[in-house]
Structures are given as C-alpha cells and as structure tokens.
C-alpha cells in the first residue's frame, strides 16, 4: 500500500508520532510532507484554479509533488496538532489550495476509491474541531472512507506523555490499521457522498463554470458514469490450476458473462489448454496483474460464476 502523510507542523511531536505509527502499522510505502517546510504558501484568492485551471495557480509547481503523492496513495493521512481549537494555520493554508477539487468543481476520480484518516492531538480539548477542519476537505474531495482519530495527551511534549496513554493509543491505532488494510482495494463512498455527487451532477449539466462543466462531461459523470465505478468496464477472476487470473473487459450482465464462459468451455482446445487465450480473443478480455477486487469469480472446476460481495 502507498501512504501519504501531510503533517500540519514541522516538529515531531505527539501528532507526528501517532500519524507515523499508524502508517507503519498499515505497512507499505510511506511518503511524508511537513507544513510549512514543504509547502507554506497562502491561497491568494485569485479563483484561477476553479474558474480556469489548477495549473494557473501561482503555487501550482510548488504544490505539485504533494498533489501527485496524494493521487498515487491508497491512504491519505492528514495530521495536525490543535491550535486554538482548530487545525494548524499551515494545514488550513494547504487545504485552501484544493478548493477546485471539491465535488462542486472538478473532483479527482481516484479519490473516491481511497481511504483517508485525520489525526489530531491536544494537551486538552479541541481535537473535534481540528479533525473536522481536515475531514471536511477529504469528504468534499470525494474520499471514499474517512476515519477520525483525536486524543488529548495532557502534555505539550511526546516524551512526557505517560506510558499508559501511549499504550492506549498504540492499541487504538493497531485496530484502525487493521480496518484500513481490510478495506484496501474495495473502498466505495457512502450514501452521503453519493447524494452530494448526485446534486452536483444535476448542477453541472447546466452549470455556470465552463471548466467544471467540461470536466464532468469529459468524465461522463453527467450521464451514467460514476467515479467509484469502472466506467463501462469490469474485472473478473478465473480460478485456474495455473494460478488465479484477473481479466479486464467491457461490462456485461452476469447471465451474459456466464453464457460466454460456458461457450468457451465447449469450444476451446483442450490439448493446448488455451481457455484463457481463447476467452480473451473471442470476447475481448485483457489479463491484468494489478491487485483488484473482481466483481465476479469463475470456478472452472464446477463451472460456476459467483458475484463477489465486499
């Protein structure tokens, strides 16, 4: 798994330790950025990003490495200590630059299949407000599943946090990491996200902003396509004695798919054992090696096609 952490502070205090610990428990490739060291610009309110194009933002080039890292990640972690009951100013300034990615404008479709985590710590109160500041952006970006973890550590230094508190947090983070790993590759947004997306879809059919309208129409979202679906394509798994194989092809019904598989079983060359090759050629499937969750699994031993539920 790829994990990108955006730290809303430069120092490595309580919030940093919890965020980094969670990433390590999830496991995989971890990329970290510290604010304002890695990005400290303020949005100037020029509106160029959502009225025209994000690359017209005066800070586009400087922000690009973080944007790419988030787009490539499976999990995005936003972490900030509590500053006067909210997320840090550096985190707020960073998030302000992604207004164009809100569902009302031009959301990035990969966000809908990602998991996001917001983490905040405080010496006392305020984690609820800080987490809301960050979770709001993740929601409006379309992130499929968002978790919140806030805790009062009753100290201003991680070194002085009690061992009992550290052990308690370690246990909670371990449980959270297990949830995230279990959902990896099969994340879909909840009803609230789908509802707001539906409202935005209606607006974008006759919107006021050409850049946004063009984006939605190009993605097919004003018609039948949805960012959390495979947009006209599907993935199936063939359970095969040579090893399970994933195939990508155009979407069809379960009945149609079953008929195609049965037809190939009848006519493929058993001497050459070319079932997969024949299936791909006749019905236009492509073998893929990415780790994906297939919609259907076909067991060749019993000739049964089963719809998977995640």
JOVEN-V950577 format. One record per residue. NEAR is the number of other ideal C-beta (glycine too) atoms within 8 Angstrom. D_FIRST is the distance of its C-alpha to the first C-alpha in whole Angstrom. Layout:
NEAR:D_FIRST / NEAR:D_FIRST
//
This chain:
10:0 / 10:4 / 15:6 / 16:10 / 13:13 / 14:16 / 14:19 / 14:22 / 13:24 / 7:25 / 5:26 / 5:23 / 12:25 / 12:24 / 15:22 / 13:20 / 10:20 / 15:18 / 14:16 / 11:15 / 11:15 / 15:13 / 12:10 / 8:11 / 10:11 / 12:8 / 6:7 / 8:5 / 6:6 / 10:9 / 10:11 / 8:14 / 13:17 / 9:21 / 17:23 / 9:26 / 6:26 / 9:23 / 11:24 / 8:28 / 10:30 / 5:31 / 8:31 / 5:35 / 4:35 / 7:36 / 6:35 / 9:34 / 13:30 / 13:31 / 7:34 / 7:34 / 7:30 / 10:28 / 5:28 / 8:32 / 11:30 / 6:32 / 9:29 / 10:27 / 5:26 / 7:25 / 12:23 / 8:21 / 8:18 / 13:17 / 8:17 / 8:15 / 11:13 / 10:13 / 8:13 / 7:10 / 12:8 / 10:6 / 16:8 / 14:11 / 15:13 / 14:17 / 14:19 / 17:23 / 13:25 / 15:28 / 10:31 / 5:34 / 8:32 / 11:30 / 13:27 / 12:28 / 6:29 / 11:27 / 15:24 / 11:27 / 14:28 / 12:24 / 10:24 / 9:27 / 12:26 / 9:24 / 10:27 / 9:27 / 12:23 / 10:25 / 11:26 / 7:29 / 12:29 / 11:26 / 12:22 / 9:19 / 8:19 / 7:15 / 13:15 / 15:16 / 8:13 / 14:11 / 15:11 / 14:13 / 16:15 / 17:18 / 15:19 / 18:23 / 14:25 / 14:29 / 7:32 / 6:33 / 8:33 / 12:31 / 13:27 / 8:28 / 11:29 / 19:26 / 14:24 / 8:25 / 14:26 / 15:22 / 12:21 / 8:24 / 11:22 / 13:19 / 11:21 / 10:23 / 13:20 / 15:20 / 14:16 / 14:16 / 11:16 / 11:17 / 11:17 / 8:20 / 14:20 / 12:24 / 10:26 / 9:29 / 11:29 / 8:33 / 10:33 / 5:32 / 8:31 / 11:28 / 4:30 / 6:32 / 11:30 / 7:31 / 5:30 / 6:30 / 10:28 / 9:25 / 8:25 / 8:25 / 11:22 / 9:20 / 8:21 / 9:20 / 13:17 / 9:16 / 8:17 / 13:15 / 11:12 / 8:13 / 9:14 / 13:10 / 10:9 / 6:12 / 10:11 / 11:8 / 8:10 / 7:13 / 12:14 / 8:17 / 12:19 / 8:22 / 5:26 / 7:26 / 13:24 / 10:25 / 8:29 / 9:29 / 14:27 / 8:30 / 8:32 / 11:31 / 11:31 / 7:35 / 9:35 / 13:34 / 7:36 / 4:39 / 10:37 / 2:39 / 9:36 / 6:36 / 11:33 / 13:31 / 10:33 / 8:32 / 10:29 / 14:29 / 10:31 / 6:29 / 9:26 / 9:29 / 12:28 / 8:32 / 5:32 / 4:30 / 10:27 / 8:24 / 12:21 / 9:19 / 6:21 / 7:20 / 7:24 / 6:26 / 9:24 / 11:22 / 13:20 / 14:22 / 12:21 / 14:24 / 9:24 / 10:26 / 4:28 / 4:26 / 5:23 / 7:21 / 10:21 / 14:19 / 15:22 / 10:22 / 12:25 / 7:27 / 7:27 / 8:30 / 5:31 / 8:31 / 6:34 / 8:34 / 12:31 / 9:33 / 8:36 / 12:34 / 12:33 / 9:36 / 9:38 / 13:36 / 10:36 / 6:40 / 6:40 / 10:38 / 7:39 / 5:39 / 4:40 / 5:37 / 6:35 / 8:33 / 12:32 / 11:29 / 7:31 / 12:33 / 15:31 / 12:29 / 7:33 / 9:35 / 9:32 / 8:30 / 10:27 / 8:24 / 10:22 / 9:18 / 4:15 / 5:12 / 3:11 / 8:12 / 8:15 / 10:18 / 8:21 / 13:23 / 11:24 / 12:27 / 10:28 / 11:31 / 5:32 / 5:34 / 8:33 / 6:32 / 11:29 / 8:27 / 7:25 / 9:22 / 3:22 / 4:18
//
